[in-house]
Amino acid sequence: MCRLLGIVKKAEVPDDVLYDFISLALKGRVPTSRSEKGHKDGWGFAGFRQGRPYYMARSPINVLNDPLVDTCIGLACHAETPFLFGHVRKSSRTSSALQNTHPFMRDGWVFCHNGTVFNHEKLITKKYPPEGETDSEAIFLFLLEMIRKKKGRAALPVLRRGLEELRKLVRFSSLNFLLSDGSVLYAYREYDPKCREGGYRSTKELESYYTLFRVIEPWGTIICSEPLNASRKWISFNNRELRVYTV
């Protein structure tokens, strides 16, 4: 259970956007069956430089207590990257360790996820062994092994097939994710309205928590798990909506 941020960056990002995002570590939504708000089990920001992904910062500790934050936000606002990614983590089943901290990177791709896959051990990959323990990394590597050498929009039909395979293989609360190779950003929302595993009590609970929103600003497009500022006209993704952004 996490909060995602993706920015299709055309110009410098106002720092209040990134500070609003990291504030979700304290006040971000959680499912109504969980009592404690916030996402305090790690954080990270990533982008692309000369076509290759890199971390601006990634840490397994609470972002609100991390002295790296101000420096990282300064770098992220000014970075010459086509896409910017942020993530604050609420661990559901694995430890707060660096290898379990989003965003994940492999073979030139960046990925971050919100949701739980309850039987992710079924997602076996030959080319990409996991570095950590998370179901999120397992999803990433499963999709990446299907995509292989496809780049940009050429990966879209394979990605759709990968999602179909995931639905057949695993039980999940949500597959919400951001995925990019630096030339294209895929933003996807999917929750399972029938999921009752993990303590979920109703479809409404799943629908209201596993959200994804977008808004267009003069300096770029923001994609976030929840609206960061009520004055912006945020548009909700539909369930199973996959949107493609290019530079």
JOLINTA-V424880 format. One record per run of one state. SS is the DSSP state (@ for helix, = for strand, . for the rest). FROM is the first residue (numbers start at 1). TO is the last residue. If there is no record, write none. Layout:
BEGIN
SS;FROM;TO, SS;FROM;TO
END
This chain:
BEGIN
.;1;1, =;2;9, .;10;14, @;15;22, .;23;23, @;24;27, .;28;42, =;43;49, .;50;51, =;52;59, .;60;62, @;63;65, .;66;68, @;69;78, .;79;82, =;83;89, .;90;97, @;98;100, .;101;103, =;104;106, .;107;108, =;109;114, .;115;116, =;117;117, .;118;119, @;120;122, .;123;134, @;135;147, .;148;151, @;152;169, .;170;171, =;172;172, .;173;173, =;174;174, .;175;175, =;176;180, .;181;183, =;184;189, .;190;190, =;191;191, .;192;196, @;197;199, .;200;202, @;203;209, .;210;212, =;213;217, .;218;219, =;220;224, .;225;234, =;235;236, .;237;240, =;241;246, .;247;247
END
